[in-house]
Amino acid sequence: MADPVHFTIDGHALEAAPGTLLINAAKQAGISIPAFCYYDDLSLQAACRMCLVEVEKTPKLQVACTLPVAEGMVVHTDSEIVRKARKGTLEFLLTNHPLDCPVCDKGGECELQDMVFRYGAGESRFREAKIHVDEKQWSPIVFYDAPRCILCYRCVRICGEALGVNALGVGNRGAAAEIIPNKGDHLECDECGACIDICPVGALTSGTYRYKTRPWEMEHVGTVCTHCSNGCKVTLGVRNGEIMRSNNRDRSGVNGEFLCVKGRFAFDFNEHPDRLTAPLMRVNGQLKPVSWALALATVARKFNELRARNGNFGVIGSNHTTNEENYLLQRFARQILRTNNIDHHRTGDLPTLMDALAGRTGGLATTQDISHSKAALVIHSDLAQEQPLLAYQLRNNWRLNKAHIYAVTPGVVREDSYASAFRAEVGQELETLESLREKLAAEPELVILFGAAVKGEAVRRLVAFGDSLGIPVKYVCLLDYSNSRGASDLGVLPDLLPGYHPATESGLEAGLNYDQMLGATNLDALWIVGTNPVSRQPLAASGAFIVVQDLFLTETASRADVVFPASSVYEKSGTVTNVCGDVQKVVRGPKTMGTKPDSEIFALLAKEMNVDLGPSQPGAVFQLIRQAVHGYNVPLAVIETGGAAPTAPLNGHVDFRPAPELVRSANNTLFTSGTLGRFSNMLNSVIESPGELYHEPIKHTGIREGSVQTETRGQEQ
């Protein structure tokens, strides 16, 4: 490693690695150098001139965002000449910038506003009329107000470099320059809203948030996105019990600042007018609203009657309920209902992977491994559509760390633009891998991410292939929903208890699986929690007593005898486990009157049945999980402070019944999310919705007549 460079900033003797930019070296020492255009991990722009500093023995001020530290360099970041230069820069930026802070959505969070308070002049020397351009709406999500724009190009760079979409460019020149979308008057992109959040001023605003409230009027709740399995941290802005916006305010969690369209905008299902707010019970063939007391008493009485005569129960769990709720549900099924007939919609073959990796450590990749591994292989997944955070991390790993990426998919994917791409039909992936053996074996390490098409014996063959490479290999079994991993780890399976122990250890025979329960005609009761199986396949149990817990009156809920209105993940506390096994805490934000968290429903039902379910509070249940489930004894301090703690569930041989036919991906795109996506008006309003997997990406150059384009699709950064 090269010797560090020694230099001085504002009288502080410092050192940093050679090549470190002055702005970053100062930040590491706790010295703030203001900037608008500079942004970590994006290309250097040097457009705003706000980061000017005085360097001794240099004839004029220098921009700290492009200047590497040098041996013996002496820097002044707050001298009189520097303050005067910054004041002048702000005066130029405000030449056409409207002074509408009281109505601007960025008020209270505006970087320009902060800098003007710190350095700005009391009045401007410019008396000319400001150039006015009407506000434009680029999509239902993104609005652009050109006069507010300070042309820092953050939005252009985040879209082109970090996301690889290149939906934005720059049109015109000089005072008339403005940001333009790739279609001239509208956006066709991922609609992720990263351009809005990265904008330092109020030029780009959100269609879900604009003119509704102020930052100081909201309660900011850090929780986890309830859509896909990547487990992105979100900060919900809640006012009067309603979610006003979603972002990642403090860049915490596994995702940093990244959020896709679902995490940033598809929270509106929570306030959808079709939310269930009272229990429903079938009376004379019709579902009618009833009290919680009557609904609970009815279900408890029926369950007790069936228990007394050894009735046949079936329980279908959810990919959206918390770890604590999954643990309580399987305990309720096994200890109270005395059945192992419990399963969930499986979107990846986790048990087979756990068994194939038995007896070894470090075989499962964490989310951080995706960002730092020297090489990664994606098998049968349109990653940018199905796993947007992992796709973002892989791209940045390639862009910033020169990682080698390989993609074996049945159709075109965004990774094709920078990966070694190969086409393979479903079931032929492993044969295609043989042609890559030499290249993969030459890598120092490898992370393999595989989708639902690789299941059963194919998972074992994949692990054997990885072992044959002779290099360290880690695996990610890609899953679809927010707690698909937690449902499997916590024993919502007919043949496996929490921690992948055999279900026969419960003293009961292994039970019916998902398809068998839906197709059974001899079930006396079917309890369906937080899922909608009837939307995918028929339900044969016409004579069974059906109980459903859900947010909406879905196709499945419409078949029920009793429906309990459940709270969403945004309305409850607990933990969830993402696709890479990282446990994070969910925190209650809003509250929909009339609904209850699933864990509370379990507890109330057990109490009504006069049976002991044990502790039901999320904190107490998680303590039980930490004691009982191998790999979940994670440090509480990490969880409680909003961090992500990786689990280590590998625990020797997994004794289970292989059922690869049960592994079925939901094939969600960026713009679909099962039942929740159907009830998100914002998600359904964008022109890209619902989208499709493995289709040719949008190929916009972003160039139009009379424009100057700084980024074009295909010119990877």
RAVENSUL-V414916 format. One record per residue. RES is the residue in one small letter. SS is DSSP state (A for helix, B for strand, O for the rest). Layout:
res->(RES;RES)
ss->(SS;SS)
//
This chain:
res->(m;a;d;p;v;h;f;t;i;d;g;h;a;l;e;a;a;p;g;t;l;l;i;n;a;a;k;q;a;g;i;s;i;p;a;f;c;y;y;d;d;l;s;l;q;a;a;c;r;m;c;l;v;e;v;e;k;t;p;k;l;q;v;a;c;t;l;p;v;a;e;g;m;v;v;h;t;d;s;e;i;v;r;k;a;r;k;g;t;l;e;f;l;l;t;n;h;p;l;d;c;p;v;c;d;k;g;g;e;c;e;l;q;d;m;v;f;r;y;g;a;g;e;s;r;f;r;e;a;k;i;h;v;d;e;k;q;w;s;p;i;v;f;y;d;a;p;r;c;i;l;c;y;r;c;v;r;i;c;g;e;a;l;g;v;n;a;l;g;v;g;n;r;g;a;a;a;e;i;i;p;n;k;g;d;h;l;e;c;d;e;c;g;a;c;i;d;i;c;p;v;g;a;l;t;s;g;t;y;r;y;k;t;r;p;w;e;m;e;h;v;g;t;v;c;t;h;c;s;n;g;c;k;v;t;l;g;v;r;n;g;e;i;m;r;s;n;n;r;d;r;s;g;v;n;g;e;f;l;c;v;k;g;r;f;a;f;d;f;n;e;h;p;d;r;l;t;a;p;l;m;r;v;n;g;q;l;k;p;v;s;w;a;l;a;l;a;t;v;a;r;k;f;n;e;l;r;a;r;n;g;n;f;g;v;i;g;s;n;h;t;t;n;e;e;n;y;l;l;q;r;f;a;r;q;i;l;r;t;n;n;i;d;h;h;r;t;g;d;l;p;t;l;m;d;a;l;a;g;r;t;g;g;l;a;t;t;q;d;i;s;h;s;k;a;a;l;v;i;h;s;d;l;a;q;e;q;p;l;l;a;y;q;l;r;n;n;w;r;l;n;k;a;h;i;y;a;v;t;p;g;v;v;r;e;d;s;y;a;s;a;f;r;a;e;v;g;q;e;l;e;t;l;e;s;l;r;e;k;l;a;a;e;p;e;l;v;i;l;f;g;a;a;v;k;g;e;a;v;r;r;l;v;a;f;g;d;s;l;g;i;p;v;k;y;v;c;l;l;d;y;s;n;s;r;g;a;s;d;l;g;v;l;p;d;l;l;p;g;y;h;p;a;t;e;s;g;l;e;a;g;l;n;y;d;q;m;l;g;a;t;n;l;d;a;l;w;i;v;g;t;n;p;v;s;r;q;p;l;a;a;s;g;a;f;i;v;v;q;d;l;f;l;t;e;t;a;s;r;a;d;v;v;f;p;a;s;s;v;y;e;k;s;g;t;v;t;n;v;c;g;d;v;q;k;v;v;r;g;p;k;t;m;g;t;k;p;d;s;e;i;f;a;l;l;a;k;e;m;n;v;d;l;g;p;s;q;p;g;a;v;f;q;l;i;r;q;a;v;h;g;y;n;v;p;l;a;v;i;e;t;g;g;a;a;p;t;a;p;l;n;g;h;v;d;f;r;p;a;p;e;l;v;r;s;a;n;n;t;l;f;t;s;g;t;l;g;r;f;s;n;m;l;n;s;v;i;e;s;p;g;e;l;y;h;e;p;i;k;h;t;g;i;r;e;g;s;v;q;t;e;t;r;g;q;e;q)
ss->(O;O;O;O;B;B;B;B;B;O;O;B;B;B;B;B;O;O;O;O;B;A;A;A;A;A;A;A;O;O;O;O;O;O;O;O;O;O;O;O;O;O;O;O;O;O;O;O;O;O;O;B;B;B;B;O;O;O;O;O;O;B;B;O;O;O;O;B;O;O;O;O;O;B;B;B;O;O;O;A;A;A;A;A;A;A;A;A;A;A;A;A;A;O;O;O;O;O;O;O;O;O;O;O;O;O;O;O;O;O;A;A;A;A;A;A;A;A;A;O;O;O;O;O;O;O;O;O;O;O;O;O;O;O;O;B;B;O;O;O;O;B;B;B;O;A;A;A;O;O;O;O;O;A;A;A;A;A;A;A;A;A;O;O;O;O;O;B;B;B;B;O;O;A;A;A;O;B;B;B;B;O;O;O;O;O;O;O;O;O;O;O;O;A;A;A;A;A;O;O;O;O;O;B;B;B;O;O;O;O;O;O;O;O;A;A;A;O;B;B;B;B;B;B;O;O;O;B;O;O;O;O;B;B;B;B;B;B;B;O;O;B;B;B;B;B;B;O;O;O;O;O;O;O;O;O;O;O;O;O;A;A;A;A;A;O;O;A;A;A;A;O;O;O;O;O;O;O;O;B;B;B;B;O;O;B;B;B;B;O;O;A;A;A;A;A;A;A;A;A;A;A;A;A;A;A;A;A;O;O;O;O;B;B;B;B;O;O;O;O;O;O;A;A;A;A;A;A;A;A;A;A;A;A;A;A;O;O;O;O;O;B;B;O;O;O;O;O;O;A;A;A;A;A;A;A;O;O;O;O;O;O;O;B;O;O;A;A;A;A;A;A;O;O;B;B;B;B;B;O;O;O;A;A;A;A;O;A;A;A;A;A;A;A;A;A;A;A;A;A;A;O;O;B;B;B;B;B;B;O;O;O;O;A;A;A;A;O;O;B;B;B;B;O;O;O;O;O;A;A;A;A;A;A;O;O;A;A;A;A;A;O;O;O;B;B;B;B;B;B;O;O;O;O;O;O;A;A;A;A;A;A;A;A;A;A;A;A;O;O;O;B;B;B;B;B;B;O;O;O;B;O;O;A;A;A;A;A;A;O;O;O;O;O;O;B;O;O;O;O;O;B;A;A;A;A;O;O;O;O;O;O;O;A;A;A;A;A;A;O;O;O;O;O;B;B;B;B;B;O;O;O;A;A;A;O;O;O;O;O;O;O;O;O;B;B;B;B;B;B;O;O;O;O;O;O;A;A;A;O;O;B;B;B;B;B;O;O;A;A;A;O;O;B;B;B;B;O;O;O;O;B;B;B;B;B;O;O;O;O;O;O;O;O;O;B;O;A;A;A;A;A;A;A;A;A;A;A;O;O;O;O;O;O;O;O;O;A;A;A;A;A;A;A;A;A;A;A;O;O;O;O;O;O;O;A;A;A;A;A;O;O;O;O;B;B;O;O;O;O;O;O;O;O;O;O;O;O;O;A;A;A;O;O;O;O;O;O;O;O;O;O;O;A;A;A;A;A;O;O;A;A;A;A;A;O;O;O;O;O;O;O;O;O;O;O;O;O;O;O;O;O;O;O;O;O;B;B;O;O;O;O;O;O;O;O;O)
//
